Amino acid sequence: MAEQYAGMAIGVFELESECICFVALDAAAKAADVKIQAVERNRLGAGACVKMRGTVSNVKAAMEAALDAAAGRTKIVSHTVIASPAEDTETAIAMTIGK
């Protein structure tokens, strides 16, 4: 599965509400040409983490849209964009999907 995302930037955001994560990822997917790689529930809370892939500019635009959609609706726990994930980072990312 990781091979299909090779060379793509990754954007990751984590929100306190899983429901609002879906609202935010919908906004992200509509705002820019990104692929949603994974949505993962938080183990200890009601929130979730979303991983999305695409070009750096598309991931940044999608992230902005996602965070705008979440603002005021839930706590934004964390967010980041990695322009060019290292091979070891890709391995770690793949290991967390479905856990």
Buried (B, 14 or more C-beta within 10 A) or exposed (E): EBEEBEEBBBBBBBBBBBEBBBBBBBBBBEBBEBBBBBBBEBEEBEBBBBBBBBBBEBBBBBBBBBBEBBEEBBEBBEBEBBEEBEEEEBEEBBEEEEE
